[in-house]
Amino acid sequence: MRAVSGLWRWRHNPLRRTTDLVEAWVACAAALLLVLAVPAAGWGLGGLADEAMQESVRAQSAERRPAIARVLHAPPSPGRTAADPDSAVDQRIRRPVVAEWTAPDGTRRSGRVTTAVPTAGPGDTFPIWTDRRGAPVARPMDPDTARAHSVLAGTGAAAAAAGLVEAVRRLVVRGLVQRRYEALDREWAKAGPDWGRTGADS
């Protein structure tokens, strides 16, 4: 609204400069872009991201199979090192164990996996996910998580577009202000020699 009111104010004002009118039009265009183009950019990119994420969800769901693992024993602790600060956090969330499970083709597999059950001991069972070859993999992404990532992507795109519009507007206004100062300096340079001289133009 400020852009529209500014444009209306400069329409027939005798003190209006060309840069004033250009600045008002730039502000009006920026306001329209913020209202129309920025949401469209966020919606469009969010939609594309959602399609890609949902396709990934379908692919993971088709490739990965649930299985039940049975704990054989806990592996020897490798010890905590200063070079791996995230290992302590990961160990508090998931605990490594040696377990066996049945692959999708019916063969028995065994190896080191992680479980969120902190008290899992030999003979205990817990669910895992495997690929078609029977190797342990992460749980497939669920549609709600994929949609949340898509919403974040769309929001980020809209924010980036809004920032770009505002940055361009500021650059244009800065150039216009610079041109105003240069024109003012030229006018002062012309009027300067007549200062203090009565009837200099008569």
C-alpha positions as CSV (number, residue, x, y, z in Angstrom):
1,M,0.0,0.0,0.0
2,R,2.9,2.4,0.7
3,A,4.1,1.8,-2.8
4,V,0.7,2.6,-4.4
5,S,0.2,5.7,-2.2
6,G,3.7,6.9,-3.1
7,L,3.1,6.4,-6.8
8,W,-0.2,8.3,-6.5
9,R,1.5,11.1,-4.6
10,W,4.1,11.6,-7.3
11,R,1.7,11.5,-10.2
12,H,1.1,15.3,-10.6
13,N,3.5,16.8,-8.0
14,P,5.4,19.7,-9.5
15,L,8.5,18.7,-7.3
16,R,8.5,15.2,-8.8
17,R,11.8,14.1,-10.2
18,T,12.2,11.2,-12.6
19,T,14.0,9.2,-10.0
20,D,11.1,9.7,-7.6
21,L,8.7,8.2,-10.1
22,V,11.0,5.3,-10.9
23,E,11.5,4.6,-7.2
24,A,7.7,4.5,-6.7
25,W,7.3,2.1,-9.6
26,V,10.1,-0.1,-8.3
27,A,8.4,-0.3,-4.9
28,C,5.1,-1.1,-6.5
29,A,6.7,-3.9,-8.6
30,A,8.5,-5.3,-5.5
31,A,5.2,-5.4,-3.6
32,L,3.4,-7.2,-6.4
33,L,6.3,-9.7,-6.6
34,L,6.2,-10.3,-2.8
35,V,2.4,-10.9,-2.9
36,L,2.2,-13.0,-6.1
37,A,5.6,-14.4,-7.3
38,V,7.2,-15.3,-4.0
39,P,4.3,-17.6,-2.8
40,A,4.1,-19.1,-6.3
41,A,7.9,-19.8,-6.2
42,G,7.5,-21.5,-2.8
43,W,4.5,-23.5,-3.9
44,G,6.1,-24.6,-7.1
45,L,9.4,-25.7,-5.6
46,G,7.6,-27.3,-2.6
47,G,5.4,-29.3,-5.1
48,L,8.4,-30.4,-7.1
49,A,10.2,-31.4,-3.9
50,D,7.2,-33.3,-2.7
51,E,7.0,-35.3,-5.9
52,A,10.6,-36.2,-5.6
53,M,10.4,-37.1,-1.9
54,Q,7.2,-39.2,-2.4
55,E,8.9,-41.0,-5.3
56,S,11.9,-41.7,-3.0
57,V,9.4,-43.0,-0.3
58,R,7.9,-45.4,-2.9
59,A,11.3,-46.6,-4.0
60,Q,12.5,-47.2,-0.5
61,S,9.3,-49.0,0.4
62,A,9.6,-51.3,-2.6
63,E,13.3,-52.0,-1.9
64,R,13.3,-52.5,1.8
65,R,11.8,-55.3,3.8
66,P,11.1,-55.7,7.5
67,A,12.7,-58.5,9.4
68,I,13.1,-59.8,13.0
69,A,16.7,-59.9,14.3
70,R,17.7,-62.1,17.3
71,V,20.6,-60.9,19.4
72,L,23.6,-63.3,19.6
73,H,25.9,-61.2,21.7
74,A,27.2,-57.7,22.2
75,P,30.3,-56.8,20.2
76,P,33.5,-55.7,22.0
77,S,33.5,-52.0,22.6
78,P,36.0,-50.2,20.3
79,G,36.4,-47.4,22.9
80,R,35.6,-43.7,22.5
81,T,38.0,-41.5,20.6
82,A,38.3,-37.8,20.6
83,A,38.2,-37.8,16.8
84,D,34.7,-39.1,16.8
85,P,32.6,-36.8,19.1
86,D,29.3,-38.0,17.6
87,S,29.8,-41.6,18.5
88,A,28.9,-41.0,22.2
89,V,25.6,-39.4,21.2
90,D,24.8,-42.3,18.7
91,Q,25.6,-44.9,21.3
92,R,23.2,-43.3,23.8
93,I,20.4,-43.5,21.1
94,R,21.2,-46.9,19.5
95,R,23.3,-49.8,20.8
96,P,25.4,-52.1,18.5
97,V,24.8,-55.8,18.8
98,V,25.7,-58.9,16.8
99,A,22.4,-60.5,15.7
100,E,21.0,-62.9,13.1
101,W,18.0,-62.5,10.9
102,T,16.3,-64.1,7.8
103,A,16.9,-62.4,4.4
104,P,14.0,-62.0,2.0
105,D,15.2,-65.0,0.0
106,G,14.9,-67.2,3.2
107,T,18.7,-67.5,3.9
108,R,20.0,-66.8,7.4
109,R,22.2,-63.8,7.9
110,S,24.2,-62.5,10.8
111,G,26.2,-59.4,11.5
112,R,26.6,-56.2,13.5
113,V,23.4,-54.1,13.7
114,T,22.2,-51.4,16.0
115,T,19.1,-51.5,18.2
116,A,17.2,-48.8,20.1
117,V,16.5,-51.4,22.9
118,P,19.0,-50.5,25.6
119,T,18.7,-53.8,27.5
120,A,18.8,-56.1,24.5
121,G,20.7,-59.3,25.5
122,P,21.3,-62.7,23.9
123,G,18.1,-64.2,22.6
124,D,16.1,-61.0,22.6
125,T,14.5,-59.9,19.3
126,F,13.9,-56.6,17.7
127,P,12.7,-55.3,14.2
128,I,15.2,-54.3,11.5
129,W,14.9,-53.4,7.8
130,T,16.9,-55.1,5.1
131,D,17.4,-54.6,1.3
132,R,16.5,-57.3,-1.2
133,R,19.9,-59.0,-0.6
134,G,19.3,-59.2,3.1
135,A,21.8,-56.5,4.2
136,P,20.6,-54.2,7.0
137,V,19.5,-50.8,5.9
138,A,17.8,-47.8,7.5
139,R,14.0,-47.6,7.9
140,P,12.3,-46.3,4.8
141,M,11.1,-42.7,5.0
142,D,7.4,-42.3,5.8
143,P,5.2,-40.0,3.6
144,D,4.6,-37.6,6.5
145,T,8.3,-37.0,7.0
146,A,8.8,-36.6,3.3
147,R,6.0,-34.0,3.1
148,A,7.5,-32.1,6.1
149,H,10.8,-31.9,4.2
150,S,8.9,-30.6,1.1
151,V,7.2,-27.9,3.2
152,L,10.5,-26.8,4.5
153,A,11.9,-26.7,1.0
154,G,9.0,-24.6,-0.3
155,T,9.3,-22.3,2.7
156,G,13.0,-21.9,2.1
157,A,12.4,-21.1,-1.6
158,A,9.8,-18.5,-0.8
159,A,12.1,-16.9,1.8
160,A,15.0,-16.9,-0.7
161,A,12.8,-15.4,-3.4
162,A,11.6,-12.7,-1.0
163,G,15.1,-11.9,0.0
164,L,16.2,-11.6,-3.7
165,V,13.3,-9.3,-4.5
166,E,14.1,-7.0,-1.5
167,A,17.9,-7.1,-2.4
168,V,17.2,-6.0,-6.0
169,R,14.8,-3.3,-4.8
170,R,17.4,-1.9,-2.4
171,L,20.1,-2.0,-5.1
172,V,17.9,-0.1,-7.5
173,V,16.9,2.5,-4.9
174,R,20.5,2.9,-3.9
175,G,21.4,3.7,-7.5
176,L,18.5,6.2,-7.7
177,V,19.6,8.0,-4.6
178,Q,23.1,8.2,-5.9
179,R,21.8,9.7,-9.1
180,R,19.8,12.2,-7.1
181,Y,22.9,13.3,-5.2
182,E,24.9,13.7,-8.4
183,A,22.1,15.8,-9.9
184,L,21.9,17.9,-6.8
185,D,25.7,18.5,-6.8
186,R,25.5,19.6,-10.4
187,E,22.7,22.1,-9.6
188,W,24.6,23.5,-6.6
189,A,27.7,23.8,-8.8
190,K,25.7,26.0,-11.2
191,A,24.2,28.1,-8.5
192,G,27.3,28.4,-6.3
193,P,29.1,31.3,-8.1
194,D,26.0,33.6,-7.6
195,W,25.8,33.3,-3.9
196,G,26.0,36.6,-2.0
197,R,26.0,38.7,-5.1
198,T,23.0,41.1,-5.4
199,G,21.5,41.3,-8.8
200,A,24.0,38.9,-10.3
201,D,21.4,37.7,-12.8
202,S,20.0,41.1,-13.6
